[in-house]
Structures are given as structure tokens and as C-alpha cells.
Amino acid sequence: MKLYYAPGACSIGIHVLLEEIGKPYEAVAVNLREGAQFKPDFTSVNPKSKVPTLVRDDGSVLTEYPAIAVYLASAFPEAKLLPQGAEGLARALEYTDHAVATLHMQGFSRIFRPANFAPSEADHAAVKARGEEIFAKGLAIFDAALAGKDYLLGDYSFADSALYYVSFWWADRLNKPLPPNVAAHYARMKARPSVQRVLQAEGLA
Ligand SMILES: N[C@@H](CCC(=O)N[C@@H](CS)C(=O)NCC(=O)O)C(=O)O
């Protein structure tokens, strides 16, 4: 397998899942700052110009964080990333989609790229403030979900890596305090050898 990633981007959550699985894979860095995602070398693999992008051993390409996470968890059951039963899978996907589609795409994107939401610079402060509001509301929902639990489903699952990457952005890129249960989850994640290896590999340790 080959993972296209950018250091510290949302792809870090998929990178963690690959380390949890422990099968051989190649990690290929895409320089988003230099626009490598729009160049033919990358668009010929993923015309969406986004990481994470996973190329399987048969050459087929999988995109979109939740789809890649579900695929990896299902294809490598021995890694125990896939919760048992319909309810467990649905909840893991519910958490993952909340992190990716709401905290990331609606919250963080407003904070990080306000110009994508309002052409006039005069509106950017308001766009960022709305992004922070969306992100903080999402974190509060995760905080309640984690009450009395070490991981979102109780046992570790693929959903935890999605919460990990948005926590990483909030705590370490925006320097904002995480609510208590999310902060404890983030500390637990950072203590996992898989996460430590990924931070090292992405130059973030
Ligand atoms: N919906 C996509 C979102 C992926 C995404 O937004 N990735 C960002 C990095 S965190 C990206 O590749 N951005 C490219 C760019 O900014 O041009 C997914 O779930 O995988």
C-alpha cells in the first residue's frame, strides 16, 4: 500500500491506522504549500487534489478519510480497529464523519482558509470566529461522548484516529485548550507507539 500524506494534515489519522495495522506500506509526502496536489504527478493518482489518498496493492485508489478508515479497519481485522456489530460500526462512522465533515471541513477550514468562505478580507475575522464556534461545539460533543471511557467506543477503534487529528490541530496548531475528556483521550493517543512513530515520520516529534 502507498499513503499520500502531508505532514500534520488530516492524513495523519490514516497514517496512524497504517502503523496500528503494521503491514508494510510506503508513505509519500505531498507538499501542499507548494501546490504539489495540483500537479499531474499527483492529480493522475487523485484528481480531487486531496490527502489522504491510499493506493492499494492492486493499484486501485481510495480517497476520502472515512472510506479509507473503514477499508483499513475491515481489510485488516487482526488490528482490531473495527468495532463489532452494526451498532459499533455505525457509531465509529458517526464519530469519524463528525470529526471530518464538521470539525475539519466546516470548522477548521473556516479558521485556516477564511477566503474560501468570504471573498472580502473584512469578513475574515467573523468567518474564523464562526469556525472556532463550530470546532468548539464539536469538541464539546466528543467530550460528552468520552465520559467514563478511554476511547470513543470503549475499546480503541478507527474512530479514535479521527478525533486524534482534530485534537492535534486544536491543541498544537491553534494552541487552544481541549475539554477535559478530549484532552485525556489526546494524551492517551499520543502515548500509543503508533502515534509516536507517525509523529517521528512526519517530522512533528
Ligand atoms: N473530504 C476529504 C478532505 C481531505 C482534505 O481536505 N485534505 C486536505 C489536507 S487536511 C487537503 O488535501 N487539502 C489540499 C489543499 O488544501 O489544496 C477527506 O475526507 O479525505
The ligand as a Gaussian input file, in Angstrom:
#p B3LYP/6-31G(d) Opt

LIG

0 1
 N      -13.046000      15.184000       2.384000
 C      -11.627000      14.871000       2.331000
 C      -10.868000      16.018000       2.933000
 C       -9.424000      15.863000       2.758000
 C       -8.754000      17.212000       2.886000
 O       -9.399000      18.272000       2.963000
 N       -7.425000      17.169000       2.902000
 C       -6.638000      18.374000       2.937000
 C       -5.500000      18.263000       3.932000
 S       -6.080000      18.178000       5.616000
 C       -6.030000      18.595000       1.574000
 O       -5.569000      17.659000       0.953000
 N       -6.008000      19.835000       1.123000
 C       -5.441000      20.147000      -0.143000
 C       -5.459000      21.607000      -0.367000
 O       -5.603000      22.357000       0.595000
 O       -5.327000      22.043000      -1.507000
 C      -11.390000      13.619000       3.113000
 O      -12.236000      13.309000       3.921000
 O      -10.421000      12.903000       2.912000

